[in-house]
Each structure stands twice: as C-alpha cells, then as structure tokens.
Amino acid sequence: MITSIELGDFLSHSETKLEFENGVTVFVGTNGAGKSSIIDALTFALFGQHTRKSNKGLIKRGATQGFSKVEFSINGRQYQAVRKVDSKGGLAAKFSEKINDEIQEIAAGERKQFGESMTHEIEKVIGLDFEKLKIASIVQQGELNSIIKSKPKEFKELLNAIIGIDKLDVASTSMKEVTKNFRQKIKEKAGFDDTQIDFLLQDLEKHQNELQEAKPKKENLRVSQKKIQQELLNLRQKLEEDSPKIEKIKLLELRKQELTDYARRAIREIQQEIAQNERKIQDCEGCFQNAGLKNSLESQMERIDSSVKETQKKIQELSNQIASLREKLVLAAKLQLHDNKCPVCDSEVEKLNPLFQEEHLKEELVSTQEQIVSLKIEQETYNKKRAEFALQLQNARDAEAVLKAHAINNESELKRIKEEVNMKKTGIQKISFSSNSNLLELAQIDYHSKTIFENISKLEKETVGFDEMKFKNLKNSIDERQGNLSEIDQQLGAIMEKIAKNEEQITIIQNAIIELKLVKEYMVKLDSIQSNVFSRDGMVATSLRSWALDMISTKASEYLTLLNTKIQRIHLTEKVRDINIICYSKKEVLDLESLSGGEQVSVALALRLGMAKLLGSSNLNLMVLDEPTTHLDAERKKSLVEVLSQLSNISNSEMPMQFIIITHDAEIFEDSTVEKIYKFESTERGSKVTAL
C-alpha cells in the first residue's frame, strides 16, 4: 500500500506531504485545487509517467526544479521512489528500500544501455507496469467507464496481468529453456535427441544389414588368406637358398657403383685442382717482369717528387720577388729627380740608384715572370712523368701482390705447376665411364680406388654361374603373392573394422533408442505441462481466468445491487481471444450500449471494484478514483459512499485494500466511515492541503 506521497514545487504544490492508511482516503476540494496532481505525482515517482505535455511542465511556476517522492510497502518491506526534474528537462531518479531506518539503493536513473532501469525494478516489485496499473487501479477523471469501452482483447490482457497469468509467460519461457537445455544435454551425451528416434531406427536397420552382408565376405577372405600364406612359405624356403648369392650380386653392384662414384668425385677434385692451377698460372704469368720493376720505379718516383718540390720552391721564391718588385715599382714612381735634386734629402745627384729606377724595376719584373712560366711548364712535365711512373708502380705492386697471394716465389715454381696441370689433364682424358671394362682404368686413380677394385674382383669370382633372372622371377612371384596377401589383409581388416564398427554402432544405437524412448515419454509429459500448465491458453490459465471472471462477476453484481440499478447481475465470459461483458436485469439481457450514462458508470465502477477485490491478493493493493461521482444522481452517489464505506472494512483483512477517492462532492462523505479526508484549497502560493 501507499504510505506517503510528498511533492516539492510540483505542479501547484510548493511543499505538500500526505500520509495514507489502509481503507479509504478522500481528497475533497474545488476544481483546480491540486487534487488530481497527486495522481501525476504518484505515477511520475513510480514510472516517470504523467498526464502533462512535458516533464518541465511538472515544475511549479517560478521554481527551477521539482520532485515527487512516494513511499509504499509490499509484503512487509518498505520502499521509496523519488524522481526530480529541473527547468532544462534534466531528470534524476532513485529507487530504494528502507531496512532498519537505513536507505539501501536498488536502482538509479534509466540508463538502459547499461542494463540499469529504475522503472523496470519498480515494475518487478509492484508486479504491474504503468499501463496495466493505470487501467486496473487508477481511474482518471472522466475515465471510469473506459473499462467497458476497451476492446475485449485488451480486457483479456488486462485480466491476465491482474491475476498474474503473464507470469505464466515467464514460466513458459523458462520451461521452454529447460526443455531445450535438457534436450541439448541429451544430445551432447547420446549424440541424438528424442526427435531423431525414427532416424536412429533407420540407421540401426542399415548397420544390421551391413553386418549380415560382411560376415560371409570375412570367411571367404580367411580361406584365400591361408592359401596364399602356404604358397609364400614354399617360395621363401627356395629363396633362402639363393639369397646369399643375390646379396653378393647386390654388393658387387654397390661396389662397382662405389668405384664409379669415387672415381667421378676424384676426377672432379682433380679437375677443380687443374682449374685452380690454371687460374693461378693465368694470374701469375707476366707478373715477374712487372714485379721486378718495382724498386726502380720507386727510386724514379722519389727523384721526380724531389724535382717537383724543388721547382715548387723556386716558383714560390720568384713569386715573392715579384711581390717585392711591385712594391719597389710603386716606391720608384714616387722617387723622381727634380732639378737633379733628391726628393728625400734635396741633395744634388746626377742619377738615381738602379734599384729605384722605374724602368729597371719593370725589366726585372718581366724577367722574373718569364722564369715562373718556364718553371710551371717544367713542373707540369714532372707531374705527367710522375703519373706514368705511378701507374707502372701500381702495376708492379699488383703483380707482386698476385704472386704473394698464390705463394709463387719464382718462375721455376710456376713452370712446375704448368707441368703438373698438363700431366693430370692427360691422365683424366684417358678415363671413360661408358662400360665396366674401364673399371681397371678407374682403379689406377689412387690407392683407395685400387682397393675397391680388388673387392669387386673377389665378388665376381664368388657369384660366377648365378642366374639372376631366375632369382628375380622367384622374388617377383613372392612379391606378387605378398601383394595379393596384403590386399586380402587390407580387405579383411576393412571387413573386420566394418563389422566391429557396425556391432559397436548397433549397441550404441540400441542403447540410445532405449534411453531416447524414455526421454520422449518424459518430453511428452513436459510438453503436456507446457501446454496445459504454463500456456496462457492452457488449462491452468483458463481455470484462473474462469475463477477470476466468476469472482469479478460475483463481486460486481453485489456492488450493483448496492448501487440500486436495474442491472441485477453482471456476467463475464471468455472466448478464444477476448472477454465479453453481459448485463442482466430481472427479466432480460441488457446491451451495454443501451444503458444510460449513469448506468454505464455504475457497471464500470462495479467492475473496477470487482477487480479491486481480485487485486486484494496482488502486490500493490490500491485503487484511485478521480471524480467517480460524475454522471451519478444523488441516490447513486449515496450508494457509492455506502459501498466505499463497506470497502474500508477490507483494511481489517490479511491483505488490506487501499482506496484514494478524489471528488469535489465533499458533502456526500459527511457521517461516512472513511479513514481520512484531505481538503484541497487553491491559494496565491499554490495548493494548500488540510487533514479534516
């Protein structure tokens, strides 16, 4: 039940807190006093839903944020739901449980992408979502008769939700999952499930037929196997007598091949040695002549280098003289006689010293420059000669390096190598690998080849007169029969493997069929439970709906009697996909469409109250009626009050029922036995609520 609702800057309420008890609580006041705002506060706190156009419309005018908090109890546990909204439309929400005066959070916000939903958690606790609770328990102003206006199929879905048949869907899903997992485990264990019994029977028959066909083939192969085994025994005894000679023949061929292979390798090595020596001869020929010039060339290079340095020195000295002459020439131009007097001391002189005569200095300068040109030409000549000698010296050094690399010290060594090459070439040219008659030639290569040839000669003497063709034919006969025996062995092995596999499969399939038949019987029972117990159209659901319809019909009829209408009885009937409402007077069946507005409201109220009785065993035992007396005459209003007064007695039961009545007809509740009445008034500061 709802224990309290608190509003802060919510719609017309600045600060309002309402306490609730079991039984009937009445809100009275004029239109616009803020009574219906309590419903919006209730649904907003629980589900984030309301009747306004936007969340920002919930905030009291002039405030920056508003909130609604609802506290309720279910099965002795205390819960609290709070939602806040600010002027920008931002939301904050928290759902908690009170345990020993401590608040423990269950969920916050609606971050469904992270698997978090406060609304979802509240739906699990209450047992109904907003839409279902709105139809079953919250009757908005002017919507009392919506229950008889709804489609029959919607009425049936509502009834299913109220009596908890929708939980059968959860159980049905779980049952299907259990059945699926059970069948999967059976398949993992046996390799098959109960749906494959017919296939297994066909497979069993196939394996049995294959087994019957394989057994005679096995016996025939056994007979053929023994016959060939005896023939092989006789042939092998004869083969053993000639085997030593054939082994020697084989060894003889191996030795011949060994000699040939060794000779080929030895000749290749000799050829490689010849090629290496020929390259050595080619590299070293002419090197002695060039290498002998090395010392002479080095001496000449030293003399040329000395001449180049001397010439360079003379050029530098003459260059210095030119610089000095040019300085003296500048000075001489300034030292000219004037009236045979010295320009420095003004003494009488006949002529200047030649060292200060400009003409003499110019002649000296030209002469010196000509000497420099001559020396540079001489230097260029030395450089060209030096380049020629440097090339010849490099060739001499390269020749010396080649001789050193090949370890040739003199021309006699090179001559000896040439003679060895010619001798080895002549020796290997005589050898041919075209026939066995040349084995003797191969034996002359070295000592090892001679030893191999001696072994060959010995083996040839030991195998004289042996008919290798007959031996080969004998061996071919053995091989042929051995091949036949191997083929029979393979066929026999395949037949025996086939028999073993068929026998194994027959045993496995027979055991699987026995087990799967038991599984099938069990699955049939599970399917029967699924269709009859957990299906919303099964026996259990049908029985529950039948019980619920009878209970609603009975209670609604009782309430109609109290409301004093011409309708004596209401009967709800279930069809395949919907539920029909049938009304009876004392003499006839009444069509809902033929009833007056007040009578339709009475029927709707009776059905609502009948459902309320049914809801007495659900999680949130609550019904809210907003202006339920609209369209009721004075007499029916009094009847409604009497009914509600009687309903307050439910609070004494084990599962108390809670009613919230919103009305502007305060006078009809005078002298009533309702538990609590709140008076709502509209003031300049907003709604004012007073407990009467």
Number of C-alpha atoms within 10 A of each C-alpha: 24 22 16 16 22 21 23 21 21 26 23 25 26 18 16 18 14 15 14 19 17 24 25 27 22 23 25 26 19 15 13 13 21 22 28 19 20 21 22 20 26 24 19 24 28 29 18 20 16 18 15 12 8 11 21 19 16 28 25 20 15 8 13 13 21 24 25 27 23 24 24 19 18 15 9 8 10 19 23 24 27 22 22 23 21 17 17 10 14 11 17 13 22 21 26 20 20 15 11 7 8 9 14 13 14 17 20 19 15 18 11 10 7 7 8 15 20 22 23 18 16 21 16 11 13 18 18 21 16 18 13 16 21 15 18 25 22 23 25 19 15 15 17 26 21 15 21 20 14 11 13 18 16 14 20 18 16 20 22 20 18 24 19 17 23 21 15 19 14 12 16 19 15 13 18 16 12 13 16 12 12 15 19 15 14 18 15 11 11 16 13 20 23 21 14 13 18 11 11 20 14 11 15 20 13 13 21 17 12 15 20 12 13 18 14 10 14 17 12 11 17 13 10 14 18 12 11 15 14 10 14 18 12 11 15 15 10 13 17 10 10 14 14 12 19 18 12 15 19 13 16 20 15 13 19 19 12 17 22 20 12 17 23 14 12 17 19 13 12 17 16 12 14 20 13 13 18 16 12 20 19 11 14 21 13 12 20 18 12 17 21 14 15 18 13 11 19 16 11 16 19 12 14 18 15 13 16 21 13 13 18 16 12 16 21 13 13 19 16 11 16 19 13 12 20 14 12 18 21 13 14 19 12 12 16 18 16 11 11 14 16 17 13 9 7 12 9 12 12 9 12 16 7 11 14 18 18 21 14 14 20 15 11 15 19 11 12 18 16 11 14 20 12 12 18 16 11 14 20 12 12 19 16 11 14 20 12 12 18 16 12 18 22 15 17 23 19 15 23 21 15 18 22 12 11 15 12 18 12 10 14 10 11 19 11 10 18 16 10 13 20 12 12 15 13 11 14 17 9 10 17 13 13 8 7 12 10 14 22 14 18 26 19 15 17 11 10 13 21 18 12 19 21 13 14 20 13 11 18 14 9 13 17 10 8 13 12 14 9 10 17 13 11 16 17 12 16 19 13 13 17 16 12 16 20 13 13 17 16 12 15 20 14 14 19 17 12 17 21 13 14 21 16 13 16 20 13 15 22 15 13 22 23 12 15 24 16 13 19 17 12 13 18 12 12 17 16 14 17 20 16 16 19 26 21 21 16 16 15 18 21 18 12 18 23 15 13 20 21 17 18 24 24 19 23 27 23 17 26 26 16 16 24 15 16 15 22 17 22 25 17 18 15 16 10 7 11 14 20 16 17 15 21 16 13 9 8 9 13 15 11 15 10 9 15 11 14 17 22 20 24 27 29 21 25 27 28 26 22 24 24 24 20 19 20 19 15 18 18 23 23 23 24 21 24 24 22 23 27 17 17 17 11 11 10 19 19 17 20 24 19 20 18 22 18 15 21 21 16 18 16 11 9 9 17 21 26 24 27 22 20 27 23 19 15 15 9 17 19 9 7 13 17 22 16 17 19 19 18 21 18 17 10 7 9 18 20 19 22 13 12 9
